[in-house]
Amino acid sequence: MAGTYDSEQQRMIDRIRCIAFREARDAGATFINRQWIAEKVHRTTRFVTEWWEKSYDQCFADYSNSGPKLKLSQASRDTILNASGKQRKSCSVVAKEIAEKHGEYVVPRTINNYRHREGLKPFHVIPKSLKTETHISDRLWLCDWLKDWTKEDFLHLAPSDEFYVWTVRRPNYQNDRIWARSIEDIEQDERYREMVNHQTCIGVFIMFTCKRLLWVIKDKGESWTGEYFRDVILTQNVFPFLKK
């Protein structure tokens, strides 16, 4: 009998063998019968009976018409393809759009299957790299400037930086998903997520030496301008900190 690792390829081979053995019997090999063939191909006599009188062309399975039928109209398919390469066009969003425009009610899974069938793949929005030629050049200059410093020199170093804590939640990566055949099909403006204008945030300035730490939180309602940085951060905080 057929083993556990039976496959369509093996079944196709055994069908051909059944037909070939039957032709050999018809040519004069009278000892060949269905039971004998079943033992040779490790199949049941029912399998042999089903296939040994058929032609070789019928041994090959045809899957061209198999599987569920596509339940999307041409208008719905166009809507799905038009949503490719754009943000916030998830399967759920497109399903609602199809229902509103064409009155067709399909589940997101149907849209997901159609996208895969059309060769579309999901891409996530990626941030622009900060490692430009200018950034690299500045870092190399700093390394070259510090290469001859001693341990005593670093005791007088006071690194500082400012950063922002955004009050809005982190980006929704499901909304950032873009469906496209390749990354080249995504417009340059769509590929990178932009910051929201006038987004509320908490500004923090930090400075430290080998002995002490300074941190300043931007006053509520103030803008992080050059004037604010000079008058408040430097004059009122940094200079007194360095004099101590």
PyMOL commands that set and color helices and strands:
alter all, ss='L'
color gray80, all
select helices_A, chain A and resi 8-26+34-41+45-51+56-59+74-82+91-102+108-117+133-146+151-154+183-185+188-191+226-243
alter helices_A, ss='H'
color red, helices_A
select strands_A, chain A and resi 121-124+160-166+177-180+201-208+213-217
alter strands_A, ss='S'
color yellow, strands_A
deselect
rebuild
show_as cartoon
